[in-house]
Amino acid sequence: MKFKINSQKNQIAFFLNSKFYDLESVYGAAYVFLDRAYVFLDGDPKKEIIVYLKGKEKISSKGLEALRGEFYNELLNYLLRVKIAKRNKKIREYIVQCALLSAVGATAGETDEDENINADYKDDPLGIAVPWKEKK
Amino acid sequence: MERKKIVKIDFNKKIYKLKAARRAIADYQDVAGLKFTENKSYFQVEFKNMPKEFDSVIADEFGNYILALMMNSK
């Protein structure tokens, strides 16, 4: 895998084949590195993406290569996450839908119950209720 | 007379989202003088009047900030 180190700029540049690494995963991996390095992306997302990692602190050439290695690891991590997210999309939507529907059902149930409670006071199965007017 | 530093960065339109860039420019207005221009494939941000103590990192931080905005807006 080709890469270029610019020690003066404290930067490493490397190329990612878009056939294997989609832009979505590259964004994810880049996001993880934002606190450790300055990340700059270029190239063509349909052919080859160029990643520039510039250390926030001074890093040796070996350190920059290690940073690139870590970026690849993170990239694999994100590739898998994106793949799983795509694969599980329907089941996630189904679970959320069920949760929302049951929540709506529960709320509707509570309302009916409340109405029943309020209606109960009018019932007088033992005949003990005496209207105000009749008492006089 | 000291020359004021000017930094220009070209962001690839296929990679960087214009909406995030515009938001980042608005947020950085108080930090430096920013000028936005664009052509077919790239948009360019020019940084002027940067605080001297941060002039080497402002443009790089700006690039990171756009990426962060893009991820957070998903």
Backbone of each chain as ProteinMPNN parsed JSONL, in Angstrom:
{"seq_chain_A": "MKFKINSQKNQIAFFLNSKFYDLESVYGAAYVFLDRAYVFLDGDPKKEIIVYLKGKEKISSKGLEALRGEFYNELLNYLLRVKIAKRNKKIREYIVQCALLSAVGATAGETDEDENINADYKDDPLGIAVPWKEKK", "coords_chain_A": {"N_chain_A": [[0.843, -1.19, 0.0], [0.644, 2.133, -0.919], [2.281, 5.047, 0.364], [3.114, 8.375, 1.525], [5.517, 10.178, 3.277], [5.838, 13.256, 4.856], [8.072, 14.711, 6.578], [8.713, 17.27, 7.386], [6.304, 18.628, 7.346], [5.091, 17.089, 9.185], [3.442, 15.018, 8.439], [1.508, 12.367, 6.964], [0.604, 10.804, 3.936], [-1.756, 8.752, 2.362], [-3.236, 6.252, 0.205], [-6.48, 5.125, -0.581], [-8.223, 2.45, -1.909], [-11.255, 2.752, -3.475], [-12.83, 0.627, -4.08], [-12.688, -1.135, -2.045], [-12.883, 0.35, 0.291], [-15.415, 2.299, 1.394], [-16.697, 5.675, 1.206], [-18.227, 6.44, 3.389], [-17.292, 4.837, 5.513], [-14.706, 5.789, 5.633], [-15.131, 8.397, 6.501], [-16.046, 7.805, 9.07], [-13.798, 6.583, 10.281], [-12.013, 8.693, 10.09], [-13.2, 10.521, 11.771], [-12.724, 9.45, 14.288], [-10.054, 10.002, 14.579], [-9.84, 12.715, 14.875], [-9.165, 14.058, 17.244], [-6.523, 13.473, 17.618], [-5.069, 13.966, 15.326], [-4.704, 16.111, 12.415], [-6.99, 15.789, 9.947], [-7.246, 15.364, 6.519], [-9.057, 15.039, 3.552], [-9.044, 13.872, 0.196], [-9.242, 13.348, -3.393], [-10.92, 10.914, -5.512], [-13.982, 9.71, -4.681], [-15.045, 7.55, -6.044], [-12.98, 6.203, -7.148], [-10.255, 6.48, -5.95], [-9.378, 7.357, -2.705], [-7.677, 9.914, -1.051], [-5.912, 10.148, 1.906], [-4.821, 12.415, 4.297], [-2.887, 12.607, 7.079], [-2.024, 14.617, 9.694], [0.069, 15.134, 12.315], [-0.897, 16.375, 15.531], [0.844, 16.826, 17.534], [4.453, 16.777, 17.432], [5.529, 14.105, 15.458], [7.437, 11.153, 14.875], [8.778, 9.565, 11.864], [8.267, 6.842, 11.979], [6.263, 6.867, 13.864], [4.291, 8.176, 12.433], [3.772, 6.276, 10.474], [2.762, 4.29, 12.085], [0.47, 5.556, 12.9], [-0.943, 5.615, 10.53], [-1.357, 2.856, 10.255], [-3.06, 2.437, 12.425], [-5.19, 3.892, 11.56], [-6.069, 2.361, 9.401], [-6.926, 0.103, 10.806], [-9.062, 1.194, 12.237], [-10.616, 1.87, 10.139], [-11.358, -0.632, 9.12], [-12.882, -1.465, 11.252], [-15.008, 0.381, 11.08], [-15.967, -0.274, 8.555], [-17.088, -2.76, 9.006], [-19.029, -2.057, 10.87], [-20.7, -0.413, 9.338], [-21.529, -2.26, 7.45], [-22.91, -4.144, 9.034], [-24.873, -2.463, 10.069], [-26.296, -1.902, 7.733], [-27.189, -4.451, 7.083], [-28.81, -5.092, 9.247], [-30.794, -3.252, 9.137], [-33.569, -3.455, 8.497], [-34.598, -5.066, 10.555], [-34.028, -3.509, 12.763], [-35.636, -1.291, 12.267], [-38.099, -2.56, 12.436], [-38.165, -3.326, 15.131], [-38.159, -0.822, 16.431], [-40.518, 0.187, 15.42], [-42.376, -1.61, 16.559], [-41.957, -0.998, 19.249], [-42.796, 1.679, 19.34], [-45.459, 1.408, 18.545], [-46.481, -0.173, 20.632], [-46.156, 1.604, 22.707], [-47.919, 3.627, 21.975], [-50.29, 2.173, 22.086], [-50.384, 1.576, 24.815], [-50.722, 4.112, 25.919], [-53.202, 4.768, 24.836], [-54.757, 2.82, 26.1], [-54.554, 3.623, 28.773], [-56.057, 5.961, 28.718], [-58.657, 5.033, 28.178], [-59.096, 3.619, 30.523], [-59.001, 5.677, 32.398], [-61.321, 7.046, 31.702], [-63.24, 5.155, 32.38], [-62.883, 5.057, 35.133], [-63.741, 7.606, 35.864], [-66.372, 7.401, 35.054], [-67.464, 5.613, 36.799], [-68.431, 6.755, 39.198], [-71.014, 7.528, 38.776], [-72.497, 5.254, 38.729], [-74.613, 3.331, 40.882], [-74.832, 0.753, 42.405], [-75.786, -0.25, 44.89], [-77.734, 1.453, 45.704], [-77.419, 3.688, 47.423], [-76.918, 6.316, 47.05], [-77.947, 9.612, 47.534], [-79.771, 12.15, 46.096], [-79.112, 15.727, 46.261], [-81.274, 17.537, 46.241], [-83.554, 16.044, 47.018], [-83.062, 15.51, 49.717], [-83.782, 17.762, 51.211]], "CA_chain_A": [[0.0, 0.0, 0.0], [1.539, 3.286, -1.057], [2.124, 6.203, 1.25], [4.185, 9.367, 1.445], [5.708, 10.88, 4.549], [6.46, 14.574, 4.786], [8.495, 14.948, 7.974], [8.681, 18.711, 7.654], [4.905, 18.983, 7.641], [4.607, 16.175, 10.223], [2.238, 14.512, 7.773], [1.578, 11.166, 6.122], [-0.498, 10.726, 2.966], [-1.889, 7.408, 1.794], [-4.312, 6.136, -0.777], [-7.426, 4.039, -0.294], [-8.98, 2.019, -3.073], [-12.683, 2.887, -3.174], [-13.52, -0.656, -4.258], [-12.698, -1.82, -0.742], [-13.223, 1.265, 1.385], [-16.38, 3.312, 0.96], [-16.502, 7.007, 1.799], [-18.912, 6.441, 4.687], [-16.371, 4.253, 6.496], [-13.553, 6.691, 5.747], [-15.585, 9.48, 7.391], [-16.108, 7.265, 10.432], [-12.429, 6.404, 10.782], [-11.426, 10.04, 10.211], [-13.809, 11.15, 12.954], [-12.044, 8.917, 15.476], [-8.701, 10.575, 14.652], [-9.86, 14.181, 14.914], [-8.52, 14.619, 18.439], [-5.083, 13.178, 17.616], [-4.396, 14.426, 14.104], [-5.491, 16.896, 11.465], [-7.335, 14.872, 8.864], [-7.695, 16.028, 5.295], [-9.397, 14.025, 2.552], [-9.098, 14.339, -1.194], [-9.326, 12.251, -4.354], [-12.214, 10.61, -6.115], [-14.623, 8.649, -3.9], [-15.39, 6.39, -6.875], [-11.751, 5.505, -7.564], [-9.216, 6.433, -4.926], [-9.473, 8.441, -1.717], [-6.375, 10.226, -0.456], [-6.038, 10.569, 3.309], [-3.65, 13.108, 4.85], [-2.925, 12.701, 8.547], [-0.964, 15.509, 10.177], [0.091, 15.036, 13.776], [-1.075, 17.624, 16.285], [2.156, 16.946, 18.189], [5.511, 16.295, 16.542], [5.579, 12.637, 15.417], [8.523, 10.623, 14.038], [8.3, 8.86, 10.666], [7.692, 5.562, 12.422], [5.005, 7.202, 14.528], [3.305, 8.483, 11.386], [3.398, 4.989, 9.864], [1.901, 3.614, 13.064], [-0.807, 6.269, 12.847], [-1.601, 5.103, 9.324], [-1.811, 1.503, 10.592], [-4.231, 2.554, 13.31], [-6.294, 4.395, 10.73], [-6.569, 1.189, 8.664], [-7.685, -0.724, 11.758], [-10.319, 1.888, 12.511], [-11.368, 1.792, 8.888], [-11.96, -1.97, 9.104], [-13.916, -1.424, 12.29], [-16.157, 1.112, 10.538], [-16.524, -1.03, 7.43], [-17.935, -3.8, 9.59], [-20.19, -1.399, 11.491], [-21.595, 0.041, 8.26], [-22.092, -3.474, 6.85], [-23.892, -4.7, 9.978], [-25.994, -1.51, 10.13], [-27.096, -2.082, 6.516], [-27.806, -5.77, 7.142], [-29.816, -5.13, 10.308], [-31.649, -2.067, 9.033], [-35.002, -3.793, 8.541], [-34.991, -5.58, 11.878], [-34.004, -2.356, 13.691], [-36.852, -0.511, 11.997], [-39.225, -3.345, 12.941], [-38.15, -3.252, 16.608], [-38.56, 0.535, 16.807], [-41.946, 0.291, 15.082], [-43.108, -2.348, 17.591], [-41.852, -0.244, 20.503], [-43.647, 2.869, 19.225], [-46.862, 0.982, 18.521], [-46.899, -0.619, 21.967], [-46.245, 2.814, 23.532], [-49.178, 4.294, 21.592], [-51.339, 1.303, 22.614], [-50.413, 1.736, 26.272], [-51.303, 5.432, 26.192], [-54.626, 4.669, 24.516], [-55.33, 2.0, 27.165], [-54.657, 4.453, 29.979], [-57.14, 6.922, 28.511], [-59.919, 4.307, 28.364], [-59.205, 3.29, 31.94], [-59.351, 6.918, 33.087], [-62.736, 7.339, 31.44], [-64.022, 4.2, 33.178], [-62.824, 5.469, 36.544], [-64.601, 8.777, 36.005], [-67.761, 7.027, 34.838], [-67.897, 4.745, 37.903], [-69.128, 7.452, 40.283], [-72.45, 7.659, 38.459], [-73.166, 3.975, 39.035], [-74.956, 3.188, 42.302], [-75.448, -0.591, 42.442], [-76.429, -0.542, 46.19], [-78.811, 2.426, 45.893], [-77.15, 4.511, 48.622], [-76.718, 7.721, 46.687], [-79.148, 10.428, 47.709], [-79.592, 13.453, 45.45], [-79.183, 16.888, 47.155], [-82.614, 18.162, 46.268], [-84.513, 15.166, 47.722], [-82.736, 15.534, 51.131], [-84.531, 18.853, 51.828]], "C_chain_A": [[0.883, 1.247, 0.0], [1.22, 4.404, -0.063], [3.308, 7.139, 1.097], [4.294, 10.068, 2.785], [6.387, 12.216, 4.278], [6.822, 14.989, 6.217], [8.405, 16.422, 8.35], [7.272, 19.176, 8.051], [4.311, 18.11, 8.745], [3.364, 15.432, 9.716], [2.512, 13.221, 6.996], [0.366, 11.17, 5.187], [-0.561, 9.294, 2.45], [-3.187, 7.292, 1.008], [-5.197, 4.938, -0.475], [-8.212, 3.71, -1.561], [-10.474, 2.007, -2.729], [-13.47, 1.594, -3.397], [-13.665, -1.363, -2.918], [-13.201, -0.916, 0.39], [-14.192, 2.327, 0.89], [-16.207, 4.607, 1.775], [-17.104, 7.096, 3.202], [-17.988, 5.924, 5.806], [-15.153, 5.147, 6.698], [-13.908, 7.866, 6.66], [-15.545, 9.013, 8.85], [-14.727, 7.13, 11.045], [-11.774, 7.768, 11.016], [-11.925, 10.713, 11.486], [-13.106, 10.719, 14.24], [-10.678, 9.588, 15.677], [-8.674, 12.09, 14.835], [-9.156, 14.777, 16.132], [-7.016, 14.399, 18.456], [-4.343, 13.756, 16.417], [-5.31, 15.349, 13.307], [-5.728, 16.002, 10.259], [-7.815, 15.671, 7.663], [-7.926, 14.95, 4.246], [-9.466, 14.638, 1.163], [-9.244, 13.118, -2.1], [-10.719, 12.072, -4.905], [-12.863, 9.456, -5.351], [-15.004, 7.41, -4.72], [-14.158, 5.598, -7.307], [-10.764, 5.346, -6.407], [-9.35, 7.643, -3.99], [-8.085, 8.665, -1.13], [-6.61, 10.744, 0.96], [-4.722, 11.221, 3.744], [-3.839, 13.168, 6.366], [-1.729, 13.537, 8.998], [-1.004, 15.508, 11.702], [-0.12, 16.382, 14.453], [0.19, 17.911, 17.089], [3.193, 16.444, 17.19], [5.604, 14.769, 16.627], [6.72, 12.196, 14.491], [7.924, 9.914, 12.824], [7.645, 7.539, 11.047], [6.339, 5.786, 13.098], [3.911, 7.494, 13.517], [2.832, 7.205, 10.696], [2.462, 4.213, 10.785], [0.505, 4.23, 13.064], [-1.629, 5.795, 11.645], [-2.17, 3.696, 9.582], [-3.06, 1.536, 11.457], [-5.447, 3.022, 12.527], [-6.913, 3.227, 9.95], [-7.404, 0.297, 9.575], [-9.055, -0.111, 12.027], [-11.244, 1.82, 11.302], [-12.074, 0.435, 8.779], [-13.112, -2.052, 10.1], [-15.182, -0.755, 11.741], [-16.802, 0.393, 9.364], [-17.505, -2.077, 7.949], [-19.201, -3.195, 10.189], [-21.207, -0.979, 10.445], [-22.306, -1.164, 7.643], [-23.191, -4.055, 7.744], [-25.124, -3.785, 10.048], [-26.908, -1.678, 8.918], [-27.878, -3.394, 6.593], [-28.963, -5.799, 8.144], [-30.839, -3.998, 10.216], [-33.128, -2.416, 9.216], [-35.43, -4.243, 9.93], [-34.979, -4.457, 12.916], [-35.261, -1.519, 13.533], [-38.077, -1.211, 12.581], [-39.327, -3.233, 14.468], [-38.636, -1.875, 17.077], [-40.065, 0.725, 16.569], [-42.804, -0.398, 16.156], [-43.125, -1.56, 18.899], [-42.778, 0.964, 20.474], [-45.123, 2.486, 19.268], [-47.34, 0.559, 19.902], [-47.027, 0.578, 22.904], [-47.553, 3.553, 23.25], [-50.355, 3.511, 22.168], [-51.508, 1.487, 24.105], [-51.06, 3.061, 26.654], [-52.805, 5.403, 25.95], [-55.35, 3.887, 25.603], [-55.556, 2.807, 28.424], [-55.844, 5.407, 29.88], [-58.494, 6.245, 28.739], [-60.166, 4.035, 29.841], [-59.646, 4.521, 32.74], [-60.832, 7.247, 32.919], [-63.631, 6.432, 32.273], [-64.07, 4.61, 34.643], [-63.768, 6.643, 36.771], [-66.08, 8.422, 35.874], [-68.329, 6.245, 36.024], [-68.738, 5.473, 38.962], [-70.634, 7.609, 40.04], [-73.219, 6.379, 38.779], [-73.458, 3.891, 40.545], [-75.641, 1.831, 42.499], [-76.165, -0.89, 43.77], [-77.56, 0.44, 46.536], [-78.634, 3.314, 47.107], [-76.972, 5.992, 48.302], [-78.028, 8.477, 46.84], [-78.932, 11.776, 47.043], [-79.803, 14.588, 46.437], [-80.599, 17.406, 47.32], [-83.606, 17.359, 47.099], [-84.3, 15.24, 49.227], [-83.551, 16.608, 51.854], [-85.972, 18.434, 51.992]], "O_chain_A": [[1.771, 1.381, 0.841], [0.068, 4.658, 0.288], [4.367, 6.751, 0.604], [3.293, 10.498, 3.359], [7.384, 12.288, 3.559], [6.002, 15.535, 6.954], [8.067, 16.773, 9.48], [7.09, 19.991, 8.954], [3.188, 18.34, 9.193], [2.386, 15.243, 10.439], [3.597, 13.019, 6.451], [-0.748, 11.497, 5.596], [0.468, 8.696, 2.137], [-4.096, 8.113, 1.13], [-4.703, 3.858, -0.151], [-8.789, 4.592, -2.197], [-10.895, 1.326, -1.794], [-14.617, 1.47, -2.968], [-14.63, -2.091, -2.684], [-13.861, -1.376, 1.322], [-13.833, 3.162, 0.06], [-15.647, 4.609, 2.872], [-16.551, 7.751, 4.086], [-17.92, 6.5, 6.891], [-14.631, 5.25, 7.808], [-13.099, 8.284, 7.488], [-15.076, 9.726, 9.737], [-14.509, 7.516, 12.193], [-11.074, 7.971, 12.007], [-11.169, 11.386, 12.187], [-12.917, 11.516, 15.159], [-10.205, 9.722, 16.806], [-7.6, 12.682, 14.938], [-8.613, 15.879, 16.058], [-6.302, 15.055, 19.214], [-3.139, 14.007, 16.481], [-6.525, 15.365, 13.5], [-4.786, 15.52, 9.63], [-8.677, 16.542, 7.78], [-7.099, 14.056, 4.069], [-9.895, 15.779, 0.988], [-9.355, 11.99, -1.619], [-11.579, 12.945, -4.786], [-12.347, 8.338, -5.371], [-15.257, 6.346, -4.156], [-14.272, 4.464, -7.773], [-10.481, 4.238, -5.952], [-9.424, 8.789, -4.433], [-7.401, 7.712, -0.756], [-7.404, 11.658, 1.179], [-3.647, 10.644, 3.575], [-4.826, 13.711, 6.862], [-0.577, 13.205, 8.718], [-2.025, 15.851, 12.298], [0.407, 17.402, 14.009], [0.563, 19.064, 17.302], [2.853, 15.768, 16.219], [5.739, 14.205, 17.713], [6.938, 12.803, 13.443], [6.715, 9.689, 12.761], [6.603, 7.167, 10.507], [5.403, 5.005, 12.928], [2.756, 7.115, 13.707], [1.653, 7.06, 10.374], [1.509, 3.572, 10.34], [-0.501, 3.535, 13.207], [-2.842, 5.603, 11.737], [-3.295, 3.383, 9.191], [-3.997, 0.764, 11.251], [-6.576, 2.609, 12.79], [-8.136, 3.12, 9.854], [-8.454, -0.205, 9.175], [-10.072, -0.805, 12.042], [-12.465, 1.726, 11.423], [-13.241, 0.365, 8.395], [-14.164, -2.627, 9.822], [-16.288, -1.265, 11.918], [-18.019, 0.435, 9.189], [-18.597, -2.255, 7.41], [-20.296, -3.738, 10.041], [-22.412, -1.157, 10.623], [-23.501, -1.118, 7.351], [-24.267, -4.413, 7.265], [-26.261, -4.256, 10.082], [-28.131, -1.61, 9.039], [-29.052, -3.458, 6.229], [-29.977, -6.456, 7.908], [-31.654, -3.815, 11.121], [-33.843, -1.768, 9.98], [-36.489, -3.854, 10.422], [-35.802, -4.439, 13.832], [-35.873, -1.093, 14.512], [-38.97, -0.573, 13.14], [-40.413, -3.068, 15.023], [-39.432, -1.78, 18.011], [-40.777, 1.324, 17.375], [-43.815, 0.145, 16.603], [-44.153, -1.46, 19.569], [-43.466, 1.248, 21.454], [-45.93, 3.139, 19.928], [-48.456, 0.883, 20.307], [-47.885, 0.591, 23.786], [-48.212, 4.041, 24.168], [-51.307, 4.102, 22.678], [-52.629, 1.549, 24.61], [-51.849, 3.127, 27.596], [-53.585, 5.936, 26.739], [-56.457, 4.262, 25.991], [-56.601, 2.703, 29.067], [-56.552, 5.628, 30.864], [-59.37, 6.8, 29.403], [-61.277, 4.194, 30.346], [-60.511, 4.448, 33.612], [-61.504, 7.668, 33.86], [-64.649, 6.871, 32.808], [-65.105, 4.534, 35.305], [-64.507, 6.671, 37.755], [-66.937, 9.052, 36.495], [-69.543, 6.221, 36.227], [-69.645, 4.885, 39.552], [-71.415, 7.798, 40.973], [-74.417, 6.407, 39.062], [-72.653, 4.325, 41.369], [-76.849, 1.754, 42.726], [-77.078, -1.715, 43.78], [-78.252, 0.271, 47.539], [-79.618, 3.659, 47.761], [-76.886, 6.819, 49.21], [-79.073, 8.052, 46.348], [-77.988, 12.484, 47.396], [-80.595, 14.443, 47.368], [-81.049, 17.675, 48.434], [-84.42, 17.943, 47.815], [-85.26, 15.053, 49.974], [-83.971, 16.396, 52.992], [-86.787, 19.207, 52.496]]}, "seq_chain_B": "MERKKIVKIDFNKKIYKLKAARRAIADYQDVAGLKFTENKSYFQVEFKNMPKEFDSVIADEFGNYILALMMNSK", "coords_chain_B": {"N_chain_B": [[8.161, 45.982, 7.641], [5.751, 43.702, 8.859], [4.577, 40.83, 7.184], [1.274, 39.752, 6.672], [-0.035, 36.558, 7.338], [-1.473, 34.417, 4.937], [-3.648, 31.801, 4.343], [-4.691, 29.202, 2.209], [-7.149, 26.781, 1.537], [-8.151, 23.982, -0.348], [-11.119, 22.312, -0.706], [-12.425, 19.224, -1.557], [-15.297, 18.841, -3.446], [-16.625, 16.469, -3.803], [-16.171, 15.111, -1.565], [-16.254, 16.722, 0.772], [-18.981, 18.234, 2.411], [-20.951, 20.867, 1.287], [-22.794, 22.245, 2.847], [-21.941, 21.774, 5.47], [-19.504, 23.054, 5.349], [-20.232, 25.72, 4.966], [-21.522, 26.226, 7.375], [-19.374, 25.872, 9.112], [-17.757, 27.989, 8.308], [-19.316, 30.143, 9.088], [-19.211, 29.768, 11.844], [-16.517, 30.235, 12.312], [-16.105, 32.854, 11.823], [-15.548, 34.784, 13.763], [-13.014, 34.16, 14.518], [-11.137, 34.355, 12.453], [-10.491, 36.129, 9.321], [-12.457, 35.086, 6.767], [-12.659, 33.869, 3.445], [-14.734, 32.728, 0.918], [-14.691, 30.769, -1.94], [-15.668, 29.111, -4.991], [-15.265, 26.443, -7.396], [-15.926, 24.154, -10.095], [-15.159, 21.603, -9.061], [-13.974, 21.996, -6.584], [-14.164, 23.722, -3.403], [-12.863, 26.691, -2.126], [-11.31, 27.912, 0.764], [-10.199, 30.823, 2.175], [-7.956, 32.039, 4.543], [-7.507, 34.836, 6.518], [-6.06, 37.488, 8.533], [-5.481, 36.092, 10.934], [-5.175, 35.154, 14.402], [-1.93, 35.546, 15.635], [-0.7, 33.631, 17.3], [-2.069, 31.326, 16.769], [-2.011, 30.881, 14.068], [-0.849, 28.801, 12.632], [-2.378, 26.591, 13.022], [-5.078, 27.061, 12.671], [-6.303, 26.711, 10.096], [-6.023, 23.956, 9.721], [-7.449, 23.0, 11.92], [-9.908, 23.928, 11.198], [-10.5, 22.309, 8.988], [-10.758, 19.829, 10.282], [-12.957, 20.476, 11.808], [-15.012, 20.762, 9.928], [-15.268, 18.104, 9.075], [-16.12, 16.962, 11.468], [-18.585, 18.261, 11.8], [-19.926, 17.229, 9.612], [-20.151, 14.524, 10.314], [-21.63, 14.714, 12.652], [-24.022, 15.703, 11.751], [-25.394, 13.624, 10.706]], "CA_chain_B": [[6.754, 45.717, 7.95], [5.47, 42.266, 8.9], [3.549, 40.385, 6.24], [0.256, 38.939, 7.32], [-0.106, 35.221, 6.752], [-2.733, 34.032, 4.286], [-3.662, 30.356, 4.067], [-5.829, 28.794, 1.371], [-7.349, 25.322, 1.491], [-9.137, 23.523, -1.325], [-11.88, 21.147, -0.242], [-13.038, 18.487, -2.661], [-16.766, 18.852, -3.316], [-17.148, 15.096, -3.77], [-15.907, 14.553, -0.234], [-16.72, 17.643, 1.817], [-20.333, 18.73, 2.127], [-21.009, 22.328, 1.233], [-23.598, 22.746, 3.977], [-21.075, 21.746, 6.652], [-18.473, 24.084, 5.147], [-20.853, 27.044, 5.205], [-21.751, 26.316, 8.819], [-18.05, 26.043, 9.733], [-17.321, 29.364, 7.999], [-20.086, 31.034, 9.971], [-18.709, 29.596, 13.21], [-15.128, 30.719, 12.408], [-16.046, 34.273, 11.446], [-14.955, 35.592, 14.832], [-11.628, 33.729, 14.74], [-10.282, 34.865, 11.365], [-11.216, 36.63, 8.156], [-12.58, 33.971, 5.829], [-13.231, 34.161, 2.129], [-15.183, 31.461, 0.319], [-14.885, 30.763, -3.401], [-15.814, 27.725, -5.445], [-15.323, 26.12, -8.815], [-16.715, 22.956, -10.363], [-14.802, 20.441, -8.239], [-13.464, 22.339, -5.254], [-14.425, 25.05, -2.842], [-11.641, 27.169, -1.491], [-11.485, 28.818, 1.899], [-8.984, 31.614, 2.402], [-7.895, 32.539, 5.924], [-6.705, 36.059, 6.708], [-6.177, 38.128, 9.86], [-5.554, 35.063, 11.992], [-4.357, 35.468, 15.573], [-0.589, 35.057, 15.34], [-0.327, 32.436, 18.068], [-2.777, 30.139, 16.268], [-2.117, 30.896, 12.598], [-0.384, 27.547, 12.005], [-3.319, 25.482, 13.244], [-6.484, 27.427, 12.423], [-6.808, 26.098, 8.869], [-6.127, 22.509, 9.96], [-8.572, 22.789, 12.841], [-11.102, 24.202, 10.407], [-10.741, 21.079, 8.216], [-11.291, 18.838, 11.228], [-14.284, 20.932, 12.244], [-15.98, 20.429, 8.87], [-15.504, 16.655, 9.149], [-16.924, 16.705, 12.672], [-19.958, 18.714, 11.518], [-20.526, 16.275, 8.678], [-20.489, 13.305, 11.047], [-22.665, 15.001, 13.65], [-25.296, 16.043, 11.119], [-26.033, 12.396, 10.194]], "C_chain_B": [[6.456, 44.205, 7.867], [4.331, 41.907, 7.947], [2.529, 39.514, 6.95], [0.095, 37.62, 6.569], [-1.492, 34.968, 6.139], [-2.647, 32.547, 3.949], [-4.892, 30.04, 3.227], [-5.942, 27.273, 1.397], [-8.435, 25.002, 0.475], [-9.811, 22.257, -0.819], [-12.598, 20.515, -1.441], [-14.553, 18.395, -2.456], [-17.37, 17.448, -3.263], [-17.009, 14.495, -2.379], [-16.483, 15.431, 0.882], [-18.079, 18.22, 1.443], [-20.38, 20.252, 2.296], [-21.746, 22.926, 2.433], [-22.748, 22.819, 5.251], [-20.009, 22.837, 6.555], [-19.035, 25.477, 5.446], [-21.092, 27.268, 6.699], [-20.419, 26.585, 9.534], [-17.531, 27.467, 9.509], [-18.035, 30.359, 8.922], [-19.544, 30.971, 11.399], [-17.306, 30.176, 13.4], [-14.995, 32.216, 12.111], [-15.349, 35.142, 12.497], [-13.475, 35.283, 15.046], [-10.683, 34.323, 13.697], [-11.15, 35.438, 10.248], [-11.27, 35.523, 7.115], [-13.222, 34.401, 4.519], [-13.546, 32.836, 1.449], [-15.337, 31.629, -1.188], [-15.048, 29.306, -3.84], [-15.72, 27.612, -6.957], [-16.058, 24.786, -8.956], [-16.425, 21.819, -9.365], [-14.413, 20.77, -6.803], [-14.109, 23.61, -4.731], [-13.211, 25.437, -2.02], [-11.984, 28.119, -0.341], [-10.148, 29.507, 2.152], [-9.041, 32.216, 3.806], [-6.977, 33.744, 5.985], [-6.909, 36.567, 8.13], [-6.327, 37.117, 11.002], [-4.751, 35.523, 13.2], [-2.99, 34.8, 15.418], [-0.246, 33.751, 16.059], [-1.003, 31.162, 17.553], [-2.734, 30.013, 14.746], [-1.652, 29.604, 11.927], [-1.423, 26.427, 12.141], [-4.765, 25.799, 12.848], [-7.06, 26.713, 11.196], [-6.992, 24.586, 9.048], [-7.3, 22.186, 10.885], [-9.9, 22.988, 12.115], [-11.496, 22.962, 9.596], [-11.332, 19.987, 9.093], [-12.725, 19.178, 11.627], [-15.353, 20.599, 11.199], [-16.309, 18.93, 8.924], [-16.392, 16.304, 10.347], [-18.378, 17.108, 12.44], [-20.677, 17.728, 10.597], [-20.961, 15.004, 9.389], [-21.639, 13.556, 12.018], [-24.022, 15.311, 13.029], [-26.016, 14.806, 10.588], [-27.129, 11.921, 11.113]], "O_chain_B": [[6.864, 43.532, 6.92], [3.29, 42.562, 7.901], [2.888, 38.639, 7.738], [0.091, 37.577, 5.338], [-2.524, 35.264, 6.74], [-1.677, 32.098, 3.338], [-5.987, 30.537, 3.49], [-4.939, 26.567, 1.291], [-9.485, 25.644, 0.433], [-9.151, 21.257, -0.541], [-13.276, 21.189, -2.216], [-15.023, 17.927, -1.419], [-18.473, 17.253, -2.752], [-17.649, 13.494, -2.057], [-17.118, 14.935, 1.813], [-18.3, 18.64, 0.307], [-19.922, 20.818, 3.288], [-21.366, 23.972, 2.958], [-22.82, 23.788, 6.008], [-19.656, 23.464, 7.554], [-18.386, 26.298, 6.096], [-20.887, 28.367, 7.214], [-20.346, 27.416, 10.439], [-16.942, 28.071, 10.406], [-17.427, 31.286, 9.456], [-19.433, 31.993, 12.077], [-16.939, 30.565, 14.509], [-13.895, 32.768, 12.148], [-14.654, 36.103, 12.166], [-12.764, 36.059, 15.684], [-9.571, 34.741, 14.018], [-12.367, 35.26, 10.228], [-10.23, 35.072, 6.635], [-14.178, 35.176, 4.485], [-12.711, 31.932, 1.415], [-16.035, 32.531, -1.651], [-14.619, 28.387, -3.143], [-16.045, 28.542, -7.695], [-16.737, 24.349, -8.027], [-17.347, 21.158, -8.888], [-14.51, 19.923, -5.915], [-14.546, 24.465, -5.501], [-12.619, 24.618, -1.317], [-12.832, 29.002, -0.469], [-9.114, 28.86, 2.32], [-10.038, 32.82, 4.2], [-5.822, 33.688, 5.562], [-7.816, 36.128, 8.836], [-7.164, 37.263, 11.893], [-3.744, 36.213, 13.041], [-2.912, 33.612, 15.102], [0.415, 32.878, 15.498], [-0.565, 30.054, 17.862], [-3.367, 29.115, 14.191], [-2.017, 29.337, 10.782], [-1.34, 25.42, 11.437], [-5.581, 24.889, 12.707], [-8.166, 26.177, 11.246], [-7.98, 24.011, 8.591], [-8.042, 21.229, 10.662], [-10.884, 22.3, 12.388], [-12.672, 22.607, 9.523], [-12.281, 19.306, 8.704], [-13.58, 18.303, 11.764], [-16.465, 20.202, 11.546], [-17.472, 18.536, 8.832], [-17.289, 15.466, 10.252], [-19.296, 16.389, 12.834], [-21.86, 17.433, 10.77], [-22.028, 14.464, 9.097], [-22.517, 12.708, 12.183], [-25.053, 15.198, 13.692], [-27.129, 14.916, 10.073], [-27.769, 10.906, 10.838]]}, "name": "protein", "num_of_chains": 2, "seq": "MKFKINSQKNQIAFFLNSKFYDLESVYGAAYVFLDRAYVFLDGDPKKEIIVYLKGKEKISSKGLEALRGEFYNELLNYLLRVKIAKRNKKIREYIVQCALLSAVGATAGETDEDENINADYKDDPLGIAVPWKEKKMERKKIVKIDFNKKIYKLKAARRAIADYQDVAGLKFTENKSYFQVEFKNMPKEFDSVIADEFGNYILALMMNSK"}
